[in-house]
Amino acid sequence: MDLFEDSSQKETSLDGPLADRIRPGTLEEVIGQEHITAPGSLLQKAIEDDRVFSIILWGPPGCGKTTLAGIIANETQSDFVRISAVLSGVKDIRQIIAQAKERRALYKKRTILFVDEIHRFNKAQQDAFLHHVEKGLITLVGATTENPSFEVIPALVSRCRVLALKSLEKQSLVQILKRALTEPEKGLACQEKIFTLEALEHIARVSDGDARIALTNLETAVLHFAGKEEISIDDVEKAIEKKSLLYDKAGEEHFNLISAFIKSLRGSDPDAAIYWLQRMLMAGDDPFYMLRRMVRFATEDIGIADPGALTMALNAMESFRFLGHPEGDAALLQAAVYLATAPKSNKVYQAHKRVQKTIEETGYSPVPMHIRNAPTKLMKEMDYGKGYQYAHDFDDAITAQRYLPEAIGNHRFYRPTDRGYEHTINKRLNHWRQLKKERSADKRGGYPSAKEGVEK
């Protein structure tokens, strides 16, 4: 039997798995990848105009890579050939190339080659069709769960457009499950109400963004409780053998757990922090919600006591966006441990509140003339920038000139602690204040350095 097939002639069996039976046939039916499939998108226009370009579909399992390849097959006039990199070799690729040349010569038809798990091809195998992709003999559609930058040869990546698919969110999975329940021909042809919403949401949560797993779990539950008028979350737990943790993302328990997590970070307890974090992850909370809270925590509760905290939180967010579940979960725990063990300071947060209050009380005070910019002759004649001391012309780059509006005076909004890096900042600010005090009697606002000393 051939290791490859013409997928355009393949019919989906009604006896096959549910996930295969109800695959969307058009881009309009695809749920959860709107950034790729929406009207007017690059892919939508390419399919509509029958001008499909070489593509690498990159995303986690069950997000729709094979589905999109099938849609390209159904909605274009090209011959569509599918192979698996696990089962195929250079010999198979050569046979496909020969057939593609024959189609072009005899029928003037293009060939679209779909390579599933393209990252499993070694360099020699990828090189085998590189030339033919470059010359346009075949249009390549590759699917991979691995980063193409590392697992696909650069020459091939440069000739393809990489489309990154996302792990499906809970709401998207619930939509897919509802469609599977109500689809009369290829679906389960059940009434949607046979499942409670909580039961469907539980299936979505435990499926880790994978539509194939979610649909398999749904089918298992339907077969297990055939004839039952209503299938509850308890029934689903028994069918798929995954318990639902006490959690309601819209209710009190959600706020209890996030409160426990943040307070554990603030209390510098890394063990408690990762415990509550893992509780939320296992219950299916949105990881980006937790990451946003950690970014906020880094600015509000750590601040400049450890400037690396914000970088760590943002890096964790980007790492999770890059890896997804479950590999990316470790990035959240790493950030949580860092934040919990970092020195704490809310002084920047307090400074924000103070300056906001002062502006509300004093209004919008004008910018002092000496620190205004003077790009035109008229503005210079109006004394814009007059008397400004260029800090680098003075020892320690410090002058005694004022930068706040006169109505504000020398108000101190930011008052650092003696913890972490703020200890260094505090010493520095105290030193500068002493220098300014000593130099304030001098009309130039400071003492010019020996090298420069030119007022700018």
GUNU-842982 format. One line per field, with one value per residue (C-alpha): residue in three letters; residue number from 1; y negated, x negated, z. Coordinates in steps of 0.05 Angstrom, whole numbers, plus 5000, padded with zeros to 4 digits. Each point is the difference from the previous one (the first is absolute). Layout:
aa: ALA; ... $
i: NUM; ... $
v: Y; ... $
u: X; ... $
w: Z; ... $
END
This chain:
aa: MET; ASP; LEU; PHE; GLU; ASP; SER; SER; GLN; LYS; GLU; THR; SER; LEU; ASP; GLY; PRO; LEU; ALA; ASP; ARG; ILE; ARG; PRO; GLY; THR; LEU; GLU; GLU; VAL; ILE; GLY; GLN; GLU; HIS; ILE; THR; ALA; PRO; GLY; SER; LEU; LEU; GLN; LYS; ALA; ILE; GLU; ASP; ASP; ARG; VAL; PHE; SER; ILE; ILE; LEU; TRP; GLY; PRO; PRO; GLY; CYS; GLY; LYS; THR; THR; LEU; ALA; GLY; ILE; ILE; ALA; ASN; GLU; THR; GLN; SER; ASP; PHE; VAL; ARG; ILE; SER; ALA; VAL; LEU; SER; GLY; VAL; LYS; ASP; ILE; ARG; GLN; ILE; ILE; ALA; GLN; ALA; LYS; GLU; ARG; ARG; ALA; LEU; TYR; LYS; LYS; ARG; THR; ILE; LEU; PHE; VAL; ASP; GLU; ILE; HIS; ARG; PHE; ASN; LYS; ALA; GLN; GLN; ASP; ALA; PHE; LEU; HIS; HIS; VAL; GLU; LYS; GLY; LEU; ILE; THR; LEU; VAL; GLY; ALA; THR; THR; GLU; ASN; PRO; SER; PHE; GLU; VAL; ILE; PRO; ALA; LEU; VAL; SER; ARG; CYS; ARG; VAL; LEU; ALA; LEU; LYS; SER; LEU; GLU; LYS; GLN; SER; LEU; VAL; GLN; ILE; LEU; LYS; ARG; ALA; LEU; THR; GLU; PRO; GLU; LYS; GLY; LEU; ALA; CYS; GLN; GLU; LYS; ILE; PHE; THR; LEU; GLU; ALA; LEU; GLU; HIS; ILE; ALA; ARG; VAL; SER; ASP; GLY; ASP; ALA; ARG; ILE; ALA; LEU; THR; ASN; LEU; GLU; THR; ALA; VAL; LEU; HIS; PHE; ALA; GLY; LYS; GLU; GLU; ILE; SER; ILE; ASP; ASP; VAL; GLU; LYS; ALA; ILE; GLU; LYS; LYS; SER; LEU; LEU; TYR; ASP; LYS; ALA; GLY; GLU; GLU; HIS; PHE; ASN; LEU; ILE; SER; ALA; PHE; ILE; LYS; SER; LEU; ARG; GLY; SER; ASP; PRO; ASP; ALA; ALA; ILE; TYR; TRP; LEU; GLN; ARG; MET; LEU; MET; ALA; GLY; ASP; ASP; PRO; PHE; TYR; MET; LEU; ARG; ARG; MET; VAL; ARG; PHE; ALA; THR; GLU; ASP; ILE; GLY; ILE; ALA; ASP; PRO; GLY; ALA; LEU; THR; MET; ALA; LEU; ASN; ALA; MET; GLU; SER; PHE; ARG; PHE; LEU; GLY; HIS; PRO; GLU; GLY; ASP; ALA; ALA; LEU; LEU; GLN; ALA; ALA; VAL; TYR; LEU; ALA; THR; ALA; PRO; LYS; SER; ASN; LYS; VAL; TYR; GLN; ALA; HIS; LYS; ARG; VAL; GLN; LYS; THR; ILE; GLU; GLU; THR; GLY; TYR; SER; PRO; VAL; PRO; MET; HIS; ILE; ARG; ASN; ALA; PRO; THR; LYS; LEU; MET; LYS; GLU; MET; ASP; TYR; GLY; LYS; GLY; TYR; GLN; TYR; ALA; HIS; ASP; PHE; ASP; ASP; ALA; ILE; THR; ALA; GLN; ARG; TYR; LEU; PRO; GLU; ALA; ILE; GLY; ASN; HIS; ARG; PHE; TYR; ARG; PRO; THR; ASP; ARG; GLY; TYR; GLU; HIS; THR; ILE; ASN; LYS; ARG; LEU; ASN; HIS; TRP; ARG; GLN; LEU; LYS; LYS; GLU; ARG; SER; ALA; ASP; LYS; ARG; GLY; GLY; TYR; PRO; SER; ALA; LYS; GLU; GLY; VAL; GLU; LYS $
i: 1; 2; 3; 4; 5; 6; 7; 8; 9; 10; 11; 12; 13; 14; 15; 16; 17; 18; 19; 20; 21; 22; 23; 24; 25; 26; 27; 28; 29; 30; 31; 32; 33; 34; 35; 36; 37; 38; 39; 40; 41; 42; 43; 44; 45; 46; 47; 48; 49; 50; 51; 52; 53; 54; 55; 56; 57; 58; 59; 60; 61; 62; 63; 64; 65; 66; 67; 68; 69; 70; 71; 72; 73; 74; 75; 76; 77; 78; 79; 80; 81; 82; 83; 84; 85; 86; 87; 88; 89; 90; 91; 92; 93; 94; 95; 96; 97; 98; 99; 100; 101; 102; 103; 104; 105; 106; 107; 108; 109; 110; 111; 112; 113; 114; 115; 116; 117; 118; 119; 120; 121; 122; 123; 124; 125; 126; 127; 128; 129; 130; 131; 132; 133; 134; 135; 136; 137; 138; 139; 140; 141; 142; 143; 144; 145; 146; 147; 148; 149; 150; 151; 152; 153; 154; 155; 156; 157; 158; 159; 160; 161; 162; 163; 164; 165; 166; 167; 168; 169; 170; 171; 172; 173; 174; 175; 176; 177; 178; 179; 180; 181; 182; 183; 184; 185; 186; 187; 188; 189; 190; 191; 192; 193; 194; 195; 196; 197; 198; 199; 200; 201; 202; 203; 204; 205; 206; 207; 208; 209; 210; 211; 212; 213; 214; 215; 216; 217; 218; 219; 220; 221; 222; 223; 224; 225; 226; 227; 228; 229; 230; 231; 232; 233; 234; 235; 236; 237; 238; 239; 240; 241; 242; 243; 244; 245; 246; 247; 248; 249; 250; 251; 252; 253; 254; 255; 256; 257; 258; 259; 260; 261; 262; 263; 264; 265; 266; 267; 268; 269; 270; 271; 272; 273; 274; 275; 276; 277; 278; 279; 280; 281; 282; 283; 284; 285; 286; 287; 288; 289; 290; 291; 292; 293; 294; 295; 296; 297; 298; 299; 300; 301; 302; 303; 304; 305; 306; 307; 308; 309; 310; 311; 312; 313; 314; 315; 316; 317; 318; 319; 320; 321; 322; 323; 324; 325; 326; 327; 328; 329; 330; 331; 332; 333; 334; 335; 336; 337; 338; 339; 340; 341; 342; 343; 344; 345; 346; 347; 348; 349; 350; 351; 352; 353; 354; 355; 356; 357; 358; 359; 360; 361; 362; 363; 364; 365; 366; 367; 368; 369; 370; 371; 372; 373; 374; 375; 376; 377; 378; 379; 380; 381; 382; 383; 384; 385; 386; 387; 388; 389; 390; 391; 392; 393; 394; 395; 396; 397; 398; 399; 400; 401; 402; 403; 404; 405; 406; 407; 408; 409; 410; 411; 412; 413; 414; 415; 416; 417; 418; 419; 420; 421; 422; 423; 424; 425; 426; 427; 428; 429; 430; 431; 432; 433; 434; 435; 436; 437; 438; 439; 440; 441; 442; 443; 444; 445; 446; 447; 448; 449; 450; 451; 452; 453; 454; 455; 456 $
v: 5000; 4930; 4959; 4938; 4986; 4951; 4970; 4963; 5067; 5025; 5005; 4996; 5063; 4992; 5057; 4964; 4959; 4940; 4953; 5022; 5001; 4929; 4965; 4932; 4999; 4924; 4945; 4971; 5062; 4998; 4980; 4968; 4979; 4936; 4964; 5048; 5016; 4935; 4968; 4959; 5039; 5021; 5073; 4985; 4957; 5052; 5055; 4956; 4980; 5072; 4973; 5040; 4988; 5046; 5001; 5030; 5007; 4997; 5014; 5048; 5066; 4996; 4926; 5011; 5009; 5061; 4969; 4938; 5045; 5037; 4935; 4979; 5067; 4992; 4927; 4997; 5028; 5031; 5074; 5011; 5054; 5017; 5037; 5011; 4985; 5058; 5051; 4970; 4993; 4971; 5054; 4980; 4926; 5016; 5038; 4940; 4953; 5045; 5001; 4925; 4990; 5047; 4961; 4934; 5027; 5036; 4961; 4933; 5013; 4979; 5048; 4982; 5045; 5005; 5027; 5018; 4994; 4969; 4990; 5076; 4997; 4996; 4949; 5046; 5013; 4927; 4984; 5050; 4954; 4932; 4988; 5018; 4954; 4944; 5011; 5005; 5072; 5016; 4956; 5024; 5001; 5025; 5012; 5001; 4995; 4978; 4932; 4998; 4956; 5059; 5061; 4980; 4982; 4924; 5003; 5033; 4953; 4941; 5025; 5011; 4955; 5024; 4996; 5008; 5032; 4992; 5051; 4998; 4962; 5030; 4959; 5024; 5072; 4994; 4973; 5059; 5049; 4969; 5005; 5073; 5014; 4967; 5018; 5045; 5038; 5009; 4980; 5033; 4974; 4989; 4942; 4951; 4997; 5073; 4972; 4947; 4940; 5018; 5069; 4971; 4949; 5056; 5039; 4937; 4986; 5069; 5002; 4951; 4960; 5063; 5007; 5072; 5019; 4960; 5034; 5069; 4986; 4976; 5062; 5044; 4966; 5007; 5075; 5012; 4968; 5018; 4989; 4954; 4936; 4955; 5009; 4960; 4982; 5059; 5047; 4970; 5008; 5075; 5009; 4965; 5014; 4929; 4964; 4928; 4960; 4954; 4938; 4950; 4949; 4951; 5011; 4996; 5058; 4967; 4937; 5041; 5036; 4940; 4962; 5057; 5001; 4925; 4997; 5058; 4962; 4938; 5040; 5028; 5073; 5035; 5067; 4972; 4958; 5060; 5042; 4950; 4988; 5074; 5005; 4948; 5033; 5068; 4969; 4971; 4927; 4956; 4999; 4931; 4974; 5025; 4972; 4932; 5001; 5017; 4943; 4953; 5030; 4987; 4926; 4990; 5043; 5006; 4939; 4977; 5041; 5052; 4972; 5071; 5020; 4966; 5030; 5069; 4993; 4975; 5055; 5051; 4973; 5003; 5070; 5026; 4967; 5035; 5070; 5004; 5057; 5040; 4982; 4926; 5012; 5003; 4928; 4978; 5038; 4972; 4929; 5013; 5025; 4940; 4950; 5033; 4999; 4930; 4940; 4963; 4927; 4964; 4931; 4990; 5019; 4950; 4947; 5011; 4987; 4938; 4968; 5015; 4967; 4940; 4988; 5005; 4948; 4951; 5007; 4998; 4955; 4970; 5028; 4955; 4957; 5023; 5073; 4986; 5016; 4940; 5025; 4933; 4929; 4973; 5050; 4981; 4927; 5019; 5029; 5073; 5040; 4938; 5018; 5075; 5036; 5061; 5052; 5033; 4936; 5006; 5046; 5061; 4975; 4963; 4928; 4966; 4977; 5017; 5048; 4999; 4942; 4943; 5016; 5070; 4980; 5056; 5050; 5071; 5050; 5060; 5021; 5063; 5052; 5029; 5068; 5031; 4953; 4944; 4997; 4979; 4950; 4971; 4988; 4969; 4953; 4978; 4985; 4960; 4961; 4981; 4977; 4958; 4969; 4982; 4971; 4965; 4935; 4997; 4961; 5050; 5056; 5039; 5001; 5014; 5057; 4984; 5030; 4968; 4949; 4970; 4982; 5031 $
u: 5000; 4975; 4974; 5034; 5069; 5041; 5040; 5047; 5032; 5004; 5069; 5010; 5033; 5060; 4971; 4934; 4981; 5044; 4940; 4988; 5073; 5016; 4938; 5020; 5003; 4992; 4962; 5066; 5012; 4932; 5005; 4945; 4949; 5032; 4933; 4985; 5069; 5039; 5028; 4946; 4943; 4941; 5021; 5073; 4981; 4950; 5052; 5054; 4955; 4973; 4930; 4977; 4927; 4953; 5018; 4975; 5056; 4969; 5041; 5015; 5036; 5075; 5000; 5022; 4938; 5025; 5069; 4972; 4961; 5063; 5037; 4945; 5009; 5075; 5002; 4944; 4995; 4931; 4987; 4989; 4952; 4990; 4942; 4976; 4928; 5002; 5015; 4969; 4929; 4961; 5025; 5072; 4983; 4967; 5062; 5044; 4955; 5003; 5076; 5002; 4959; 5047; 5062; 4970; 4979; 5065; 5054; 4967; 5020; 4961; 4984; 5009; 4960; 5022; 4945; 5025; 4948; 4950; 4951; 4988; 4968; 4924; 4959; 4990; 5074; 5017; 4947; 5033; 5059; 4968; 4982; 5070; 5033; 4954; 5017; 5074; 5010; 5032; 5033; 4980; 5047; 4962; 5028; 4958; 5006; 4927; 4970; 4983; 4940; 4966; 5031; 5007; 4939; 4993; 5002; 5069; 5027; 4978; 5042; 5063; 5047; 5002; 5071; 5001; 5063; 5021; 5020; 5076; 5032; 5055; 5055; 4979; 4998; 5070; 5024; 4969; 5032; 5069; 4994; 4980; 5061; 5049; 4971; 5054; 4960; 4928; 5006; 5034; 5069; 5018; 5036; 4949; 5037; 4983; 4935; 5000; 4956; 4956; 4989; 4978; 4955; 4968; 4985; 4970; 4957; 4969; 4986; 4941; 5021; 5003; 5064; 4985; 4996; 5062; 5042; 4974; 5020; 5068; 5012; 4977; 5050; 5057; 4987; 4990; 5066; 5041; 5074; 4991; 5042; 4947; 4925; 4971; 4929; 4999; 5017; 4945; 4949; 5018; 4997; 4933; 4971; 4979; 5026; 5022; 4967; 5044; 4995; 5045; 4963; 5057; 5015; 4972; 4950; 4964; 4988; 4982; 4945; 4971; 5001; 4962; 4950; 4986; 4996; 4951; 4956; 5004; 4985; 4937; 5023; 4980; 5029; 5069; 4996; 4987; 5052; 5056; 4973; 5002; 5070; 5024; 4963; 5030; 5069; 4994; 4992; 4973; 4924; 4997; 5045; 4949; 4942; 5033; 5008; 4927; 4979; 5043; 4970; 4929; 5015; 5045; 4968; 4927; 4987; 4928; 4980; 4986; 5004; 4992; 5069; 5038; 4953; 5011; 5076; 5000; 4952; 5046; 5058; 4962; 4973; 5071; 5025; 4944; 5007; 5073; 5024; 4970; 4927; 5012; 5029; 4930; 4988; 5058; 4972; 4930; 5027; 5042; 4939; 4959; 5054; 5011; 4926; 4986; 4993; 5065; 5017; 5064; 4967; 5008; 5073; 5008; 4963; 5050; 5058; 4966; 4985; 5070; 5030; 4954; 5019; 5074; 4990; 4954; 5025; 4956; 4942; 4960; 4932; 4944; 4971; 4928; 5016; 5044; 4973; 4986; 4997; 5019; 4973; 5066; 5000; 4928; 5020; 5056; 4947; 5017; 4941; 4965; 4955; 5002; 4939; 4977; 4988; 4941; 4960; 4998; 4965; 5043; 5048; 5038; 5025; 5045; 5050; 5073; 5038; 5068; 5050; 4992; 5068; 4977; 4934; 4951; 5054; 4974; 5048; 4953; 4972; 4958; 4990; 4933; 5018; 4968; 4978; 5040; 4946; 4951; 5049; 5014; 4926; 4992; 5059; 4977; 4931; 5030; 5045; 4940; 4963; 5059; 5006; 4926; 5004; 5067; 4966; 4961; 5040; 4979; 5032; 4936; 4926; 4977; 4952; 4928; 5006; 5064; 5037; 5037; 5072; 5048 $
w: 5000; 4984; 5058; 4971; 4974; 4960; 5057; 4953; 4984; 5072; 5032; 5075; 5027; 5045; 5041; 5012; 5062; 5015; 4995; 4928; 4980; 5017; 4974; 4971; 4925; 4991; 5035; 5024; 5042; 5034; 5073; 5042; 4947; 4976; 4994; 4942; 4972; 5004; 4937; 4967; 5032; 4958; 5000; 4985; 4940; 4975; 5002; 4970; 4942; 4993; 5008; 5060; 5019; 5038; 5074; 5065; 5050; 5070; 5062; 5057; 4990; 4984; 4981; 4928; 4957; 4963; 4994; 4966; 4952; 4983; 4987; 4952; 4965; 4994; 4978; 4948; 4930; 5012; 5010; 5075; 5024; 5073; 5033; 5071; 5016; 5049; 4945; 4938; 4973; 4942; 4953; 5013; 4989; 4934; 4977; 5020; 4961; 4938; 5004; 5010; 4936; 4963; 5023; 4979; 4932; 4984; 5037; 5017; 5073; 5061; 5057; 5073; 5046; 5072; 5046; 5069; 5056; 4952; 5057; 5000; 4931; 5005; 4962; 4939; 4995; 5005; 4948; 4953; 4984; 5015; 4927; 4976; 5051; 4977; 4926; 5015; 4977; 5067; 5051; 5069; 5059; 5060; 5070; 5063; 5075; 5005; 4987; 4925; 5015; 5033; 4967; 4927; 4957; 4992; 4924; 5003; 5054; 4958; 4941; 5043; 5038; 5073; 5029; 5076; 5027; 5073; 5051; 5001; 5057; 5043; 4967; 4931; 5022; 5030; 4933; 4964; 5049; 4992; 4924; 5006; 5043; 4952; 4932; 4970; 4948; 5022; 5073; 5059; 4980; 5074; 5030; 5028; 5066; 5014; 5029; 5054; 4985; 5060; 4970; 4932; 5034; 5040; 4937; 4969; 5061; 5005; 4925; 5003; 4939; 4956; 4960; 4983; 5074; 5016; 4946; 5020; 5073; 4977; 4959; 5058; 5047; 4950; 4989; 5075; 5019; 4938; 5013; 5060; 4995; 5030; 5007; 5058; 5019; 5048; 4943; 4956; 5056; 5004; 4925; 4988; 5069; 5013; 5061; 4999; 5055; 5041; 4957; 4967; 4958; 5004; 5074; 5070; 4996; 4941; 5041; 5062; 4962; 4965; 5066; 5034; 4943; 5001; 5076; 5000; 4951; 5042; 5063; 4967; 5005; 4935; 5022; 5013; 4936; 4954; 5037; 4986; 4930; 4984; 5029; 4950; 4942; 5015; 5006; 4930; 5015; 4945; 5006; 4970; 5056; 5051; 4960; 4996; 5075; 5008; 4955; 5042; 5064; 4974; 4991; 5061; 5054; 4979; 4957; 4997; 5061; 4946; 4929; 4973; 5027; 4944; 4948; 5030; 4998; 4928; 4979; 5032; 4960; 4935; 5016; 5013; 4937; 4963; 5032; 5024; 5045; 5031; 4985; 5013; 5070; 5028; 4979; 5045; 5059; 4988; 4999; 5063; 5039; 4977; 5020; 5067; 5017; 4974; 5049; 5005; 4992; 4982; 4998; 4925; 5007; 5057; 4960; 4944; 5048; 5029; 4934; 4974; 5062; 4994; 4927; 5018; 5055; 4964; 4929; 4939; 5020; 4943; 4983; 5028; 4945; 5010; 4984; 4940; 4931; 4953; 4928; 4969; 5004; 5026; 5058; 5018; 5000; 5048; 5048; 4986; 5026; 5030; 5058; 4989; 5028; 4961; 5054; 4966; 5005; 5075; 5049; 5016; 4946; 5055; 5001; 5050; 4948; 5009; 4955; 5032; 4990; 5050; 5030; 5018; 5030; 5018; 5018; 5009; 4968; 4998; 5068; 4992; 5054; 5023; 4970; 4938; 4944; 5032; 5054; 4946; 4971; 5069; 5013; 4931; 5008; 5069; 4972; 4943; 5046; 5042; 4938; 4977; 5069; 4999; 4930; 5006; 5023; 4935; 4947; 4946; 5039; 5008; 4987; 4929; 4991; 4982; 4931; 4975; 5040; 4940; 5013; 4947 $
END
